[in-house]
Amino acid sequence: MEIIINLDQMLEKRAMTLTELSDIVGITMANLSILKTGKAKAIRFSTLAALCAALDCQPGDLIAYQ
C-alpha cells in the first residue's frame, strides 16, 4: 500500500503545464517533478494548499491511498 500523487491527472484536466503550475504556485520545477513522479517522501500543508488553489481542487483530488 502506498500514497499516490495524482498531479499528472489534475494538470491534464486543467490543461495546464508543469511550468505554468510552477509559476503560479512558486514551487520549483524540480520539486514539482519529485511530486509528480511519486518520489516525494512528504508534502507540506502549505504546498498542498497552494497546489489545490492553483488547480481548483481538493486535497483528495491530488492524493490517494492505494
C-alpha positions in Angstrom: 0.0 0.0 0.0 1.2 3.5 -0.8 0.2 7.1 -1.3 -0.2 8.2 -4.9 0.1 11.8 -6.1 -2.3 12.5 -9.0 -0.6 15.6 -10.2 -0.5 14.5 -13.8 -4.2 13.8 -14.0 -5.0 17.2 -12.4 -2.7 19.1 -14.8 -4.3 17.3 -17.8 -7.9 18.1 -16.5 -6.9 21.7 -16.1 -5.0 21.9 -19.4 -2.0 23.2 -17.5 1.7 22.5 -17.9 4.1 21.9 -15.1 5.9 25.1 -16.0 2.6 27.1 -15.6 1.9 25.5 -12.3 5.4 26.2 -11.1 5.0 29.9 -12.0 1.6 30.2 -10.3 2.5 28.3 -7.1 6.1 29.4 -6.7 7.4 25.9 -6.4 10.5 24.9 -8.4 10.2 22.6 -11.4 12.5 20.2 -9.6 10.2 19.9 -6.6 7.1 19.6 -8.7 8.8 16.8 -10.7 9.6 15.0 -7.5 5.9 15.2 -6.5 4.8 14.2 -10.0 6.9 11.1 -10.2 5.9 9.9 -6.8 9.4 10.2 -5.3 8.4 12.7 -2.6 8.6 11.4 1.0 6.5 14.3 2.4 4.5 17.4 1.4 3.9 20.5 3.5 0.3 21.5 4.1 1.2 25.0 2.7 2.4 23.4 -0.5 -0.7 21.2 -0.8 -2.9 24.2 -0.2 -1.1 26.2 -2.9 -1.5 23.3 -5.3 -5.2 23.0 -4.6 -5.7 26.7 -5.0 -3.9 26.8 -8.3 -5.6 23.7 -9.6 -9.0 24.5 -8.1 -9.3 21.1 -6.4 -9.4 19.4 -3.1 -6.5 17.6 -1.4 -8.3 14.3 -2.1 -8.1 15.0 -5.8 -4.3 15.1 -5.6 -3.6 12.4 -3.1 -4.9 8.8 -3.0 -4.1 5.8 -0.9 -3.7 2.6 -2.9 
